[in-house]
Amino acid sequence: MAIVMSADGVAEAYGRWAPVYDLVFGPVFRRGRAAAVDAAEITGGRILEVGVGTGLSLGSYSKHSRVVGIDISQPMLEKARERVRNQKLDNVEAITVMDAERLDYPDASFDVVVAQYVVTAIPNPERALDEFVRVVRPGGAIIITTRIGAETGLRGTIEKLLMPITSRLGFRTEFSWARYEDWLRTSPKVSLLEKRALPPLGHFSLIRIARLPDAQPETHQKDR
């Protein structure tokens, strides 16, 4: 039976994680967070971090970048706001509760969208990916760090068996690269620039996607 996740369930799960999130996940994802920030800074400008959580990455962005952070969990965002105040992060424009599947921003509002370790926690990931494309400007970038599940073998079997447990904790263990490939193949506005393994154990990857420039209308000159 397919595991169904809901936005309310994910928000509740991460509300429970909030008090211990930095302790449990901070060290594990430190190198991946640094890699994501570095990739985002290649483009720079106005950056939307989706699933900003407790704001662990916010202090790593350059002062020249303007950052907006969103998350579905209010308790997580309270930690992020505290971090912004304590570190005096003046380049952080806003920290807001928002659903990644329904971004409340106009088209092409950002130069970069960053989604760190969040795509597998979204009930309808492809809908969120479409929203990332919509709010990033043509020529901008989408940076994703994500767990890549195994499609076969013992690891794949274990990931499927764990899904009823991990979905209640707020994330999927079963999420193969083929799912990203299918989305990329049906999304004409984007192009995959990079996919590389991240620690720990190479089960995670950094994915860098370009939002392609809009096609220019053809111009016709009159015969002279």
C-alpha positions as CSV (number, residue, x, y, z in Angstrom):
1,M,0.0,0.0,0.0
2,A,1.3,3.5,-0.9
3,I,2.3,5.7,2.0
4,V,0.3,8.9,2.0
5,M,1.9,12.0,3.6
6,S,0.1,15.2,4.4
7,A,1.2,18.8,5.0
8,D,-0.3,18.8,8.5
9,G,1.4,15.5,9.4
10,V,4.8,16.8,8.2
11,A,4.3,20.1,10.1
12,E,3.4,18.2,13.3
13,A,6.4,15.9,12.9
14,Y,8.9,18.7,12.5
15,G,7.3,20.6,15.4
16,R,8.3,17.6,17.5
17,W,11.8,17.6,16.0
18,A,12.3,21.4,16.6
19,P,13.8,21.1,20.2
20,V,16.5,18.6,19.1
21,Y,16.8,19.1,15.4
22,D,20.2,21.0,15.5
23,L,21.7,18.4,17.8
24,V,20.5,15.4,15.8
25,F,20.9,16.7,12.2
26,G,23.3,19.6,12.5
27,P,26.5,17.6,12.4
28,V,25.3,15.0,9.9
29,F,24.3,17.5,7.2
30,R,27.0,20.2,7.9
31,R,29.0,19.5,4.7
32,G,25.9,19.2,2.6
33,R,24.6,22.5,3.8
34,A,28.0,24.2,3.1
35,A,28.0,22.7,-0.4
36,A,24.4,24.0,-1.1
37,V,25.3,27.5,0.1
38,D,28.4,27.5,-2.1
39,A,26.3,26.4,-5.1
40,A,23.7,29.1,-4.4
41,E,26.4,31.8,-4.2
42,I,27.5,31.0,-7.7
43,T,24.4,32.9,-8.8
44,G,23.8,34.9,-5.7
45,G,21.2,37.7,-5.5
46,R,17.9,37.1,-3.9
47,I,17.7,33.5,-2.5
48,L,14.6,31.6,-1.3
49,E,15.5,28.7,1.1
50,V,12.6,26.3,1.2
51,G,12.5,24.2,4.3
52,V,14.8,26.5,6.2
53,G,14.0,24.8,9.4
54,T,15.9,26.2,12.4
55,G,18.0,28.3,10.1
56,L,21.2,26.3,10.3
57,S,22.4,27.6,6.9
58,L,21.4,31.3,7.2
59,G,24.7,32.5,8.7
60,S,26.7,30.9,5.8
61,Y,25.3,33.1,3.0
62,S,27.3,36.1,2.0
63,K,26.2,39.5,3.2
64,H,25.6,40.4,-0.5
65,S,22.9,37.8,-0.8
66,R,19.4,38.6,0.4
67,V,17.7,35.5,1.9
68,V,14.1,34.6,2.5
69,G,13.4,31.4,4.5
70,I,10.2,29.4,4.6
71,D,9.1,26.3,6.3
72,I,5.9,24.5,7.2
73,S,6.7,24.2,10.9
74,Q,6.2,27.2,13.1
75,P,8.3,25.7,16.0
76,M,11.2,25.3,13.6
77,L,10.9,28.8,12.4
78,E,10.9,30.2,15.9
79,K,14.4,28.7,16.3
80,A,15.3,30.3,12.9
81,R,14.1,33.8,13.9
82,E,16.1,33.5,17.2
83,R,19.2,32.6,15.2
84,V,18.7,35.6,12.9
85,R,18.4,37.9,15.9
86,N,21.3,36.5,17.8
87,Q,23.6,36.5,14.8
88,K,22.3,39.9,13.5
89,L,21.7,38.5,10.0
90,D,20.6,41.7,8.4
91,N,20.6,40.1,4.9
92,V,17.7,37.8,5.9
93,E,14.6,39.5,4.6
94,A,11.9,37.3,6.1
95,I,11.2,34.0,7.9
96,T,7.7,32.8,7.0
97,V,5.4,29.8,7.5
98,M,4.6,28.6,4.0
99,D,3.8,25.4,2.1
100,A,6.4,24.5,-0.5
101,E,3.7,23.2,-2.8
102,R,1.9,26.6,-2.8
103,L,4.5,29.4,-2.7
104,D,3.0,32.8,-2.1
105,Y,5.4,34.7,-4.4
106,P,5.0,36.0,-7.9
107,D,6.7,34.4,-10.8
108,A,10.5,35.0,-11.1
109,S,10.8,36.5,-7.6
110,F,14.1,35.0,-6.8
111,D,17.6,34.4,-8.4
112,V,18.0,31.1,-6.6
113,V,15.8,28.6,-4.8
114,V,17.6,26.3,-2.3
115,A,15.9,23.2,-0.9
116,Q,18.1,21.4,1.6
117,Y,17.0,17.9,2.8
118,V,13.3,18.8,2.3
119,V,12.1,17.4,-1.1
120,T,11.6,13.9,0.4
121,A,9.6,15.5,3.2
122,I,7.0,17.2,0.9
123,P,3.8,15.2,0.3
124,N,3.7,16.1,-3.4
125,P,7.4,16.7,-4.4
126,E,6.8,17.3,-8.1
127,R,4.3,20.0,-7.3
128,A,6.8,21.7,-5.1
129,L,9.5,21.4,-7.8
130,D,7.2,23.0,-10.3
131,E,6.8,25.9,-7.8
132,F,10.5,26.3,-7.5
133,V,10.7,26.7,-11.3
134,R,7.9,29.2,-11.3
135,V,9.4,31.6,-8.6
136,V,13.0,31.5,-9.8
137,R,13.9,33.9,-12.6
138,P,14.9,32.7,-16.1
139,G,18.7,32.2,-15.9
140,G,18.5,31.5,-12.2
141,A,19.2,28.3,-10.3
142,I,17.6,25.6,-8.2
143,I,19.9,24.0,-5.6
144,I,18.7,20.8,-4.0
145,T,20.3,18.5,-1.4
146,T,18.4,15.3,-1.1
147,R,18.5,11.7,-0.1
148,I,18.6,9.4,-3.1
149,G,17.0,6.1,-2.3
150,A,18.1,2.7,-3.8
151,E,15.9,1.2,-6.5
152,T,17.0,-2.4,-5.9
153,G,18.9,-4.6,-3.6
154,L,19.0,-5.0,0.2
155,R,19.1,-1.2,0.8
156,G,16.1,-0.7,-1.4
157,T,14.2,-3.3,0.4
158,I,15.1,-1.8,3.8
159,E,14.0,1.6,2.6
160,K,10.6,0.4,1.6
161,L,10.1,-1.4,4.9
162,L,11.0,1.7,6.8
163,M,8.6,3.9,5.0
164,P,5.7,3.5,7.4
165,I,7.9,4.6,10.3
166,T,9.9,7.4,8.6
167,S,6.8,8.9,7.0
168,R,5.4,9.5,10.5
169,L,8.8,11.1,11.4
170,G,8.3,13.5,8.5
171,F,10.4,12.1,5.6
172,R,10.7,9.3,3.0
173,T,13.4,6.8,2.8
174,E,12.1,5.5,-0.5
175,F,12.9,8.2,-3.1
176,S,14.9,7.1,-6.2
177,W,16.8,9.2,-8.6
178,A,14.4,8.0,-11.3
179,R,11.7,10.2,-9.8
180,Y,13.9,13.3,-10.3
181,E,14.7,12.1,-13.9
182,D,11.0,11.8,-14.7
183,W,10.3,15.3,-13.5
184,L,13.3,16.8,-15.4
185,R,12.2,15.0,-18.6
186,T,8.8,16.6,-18.4
187,S,9.9,20.1,-17.3
188,P,11.0,22.0,-20.5
189,K,12.0,25.1,-18.5
190,V,14.9,23.5,-16.7
191,S,18.2,21.7,-17.3
192,L,20.3,19.6,-15.0
193,L,23.7,21.1,-14.5
194,E,25.2,18.9,-11.8
195,K,24.5,15.9,-9.6
196,R,27.2,14.8,-7.1
197,A,27.2,12.6,-4.0
198,L,27.4,14.1,-0.6
199,P,28.3,12.6,2.8
200,P,27.3,10.6,4.8
201,L,27.9,7.4,2.8
202,G,27.0,8.9,-0.5
203,H,23.3,8.3,0.1
204,F,22.7,12.1,-0.4
205,S,23.3,14.2,-3.4
206,L,23.6,17.8,-4.4
207,I,21.5,18.6,-7.5
208,R,22.0,21.9,-9.4
209,I,19.4,22.8,-11.9
210,A,19.3,25.8,-14.3
211,R,16.1,27.7,-15.0
212,L,16.4,28.2,-18.7
213,P,16.1,31.6,-20.3
214,D,12.7,32.3,-21.8
215,A,12.6,31.9,-25.6
216,Q,12.9,35.2,-27.4
217,P,10.2,36.0,-29.9
218,E,11.3,35.9,-33.5
219,T,11.7,39.2,-35.2
220,H,11.1,39.8,-38.9
221,Q,12.6,42.6,-40.9
222,K,10.8,44.1,-43.8
223,D,12.4,43.7,-47.2
224,R,14.3,46.7,-48.2
